[in-house]
Amino acid sequence: MHDTDVLIVGAGPTGLTLAASLLLNGACVVLVDRQSEAANTSRAAGVNARTLEVLEGIDVTRRLVKEGLEAPRFAIRDGATTLLTVDFSGLRTAYPFTLMAPQSTTERLLLDRVRELGGDVVRPKVLLTVTEDATGVTATFDDGDTVRARYVVGADGMHSTVRTQAGIGFTGGAYDHSFVLADVHLRGDAPTDEVRLFWASEGLTVVAPLPDGAFRVVAPVDDAPEAPSLEFVQHLLDARGPGGIAVTDVVWGSRFRIHHRVADTYRHGRTLLAGDAAHVHSPAGGQGMNLGIQDAVALADALAAVLAGGPDSRLDEYAAARRPIAMQVIALTDRLTRLATMPRAVRPARNAALKILGHLPLATRALASRLSGLVYR
């Protein structure tokens, strides 16, 4: 039996950020993960301005910026035609860009910080049950171990055991199509300072630069292959991209399905949720990992206050504040997906409307504020 203030289940970006933030506030933390080692591959690659701001508090931002690639623009295109460009450079922030960095890099730097603060990840450690009483929770694990904590946080992803044990619903559904993800090397019209979202009748496609010279390609595809080949990605870009792009190498690829779900509540007694355990949505707009890290910092502030003797209502305030933000993000990503997949007959009208929007500074600033996460300050 181990006693601690907070048991965190899940050592992805959300769990690691929460652990570092709590340790910095003097809390006792046990951080566990079911995987024997951290993943070297991942879906998330963009860190937005708001996330960089909140990570300053645990001294990770400067390290991340040093290893990442700054992309100050986000463009929506129909083939070779630019419909709208969002320029982040005018935003009132020290980080007027999207920082492109693989999730594995973000996790490595967060883990380094957790260890500097005296913590670590216990792995592999599979949670079986969580029971709650008046003074805390007792968690049991597959190795027979138990942990007693004042609070438990589920940062254990879409299939969260913590959420299930608390009986919290996860309302929503899945998109009809699967998504393909590939890190590739490209030759041709592929700038390294801009994230591009291509709209086509077949679906949207994101092409984003990475620090090592590769590009991340993400797209919804019917019956996506488990490991997309060079030929498959080339066909995808020929059909949906600007033309004139050659795929020279596939570094890594995968497929996955995307759900759009939000937990019915982020708090049930001494159980709290953050990250993908609380919300999942389309990758359009690159908000997923960012939202989870921002959840973690907000939750750490609330937990630290309660552990220091503050009112328990701080945890309710966390839940009440963060859930509506997830709902807004899902609405945004759904809207981008629906706009991208409009029938060919109405695409000219859509494109004309978007071009007009692109010439309205108020509209582009509002979109920049939302994509950068600064609207959620």
Secondary structure by P-SEA (a helix, b strand, c coil): cccccbbbccccaaaaaaaaaaaaabbbbbbbbcccccccccccccccaaaaaaacccccaaaaaaabbbbcbbbbbccccccbbbbcccccccccccccccaaaaaaaaaaaaaaaccccccccccccccccccbbbbbccccbbbbccbbbcccccccaaaaaaccccccccccbbbbbbbccccccccccbbbbbbcccbbbbbbcccccbbbbbbbbccccccccaaaaaaaaaacccccccccccccccccccccccccccccccbbbccccccccccccccaaaaaaaaaaaaaaaaaaaaaccccaaaaaaaaccaaaaaaaaaaaaaaaaaaaccccaaaaaaaaaaaaaacaaaaaaaaaaaaccccc
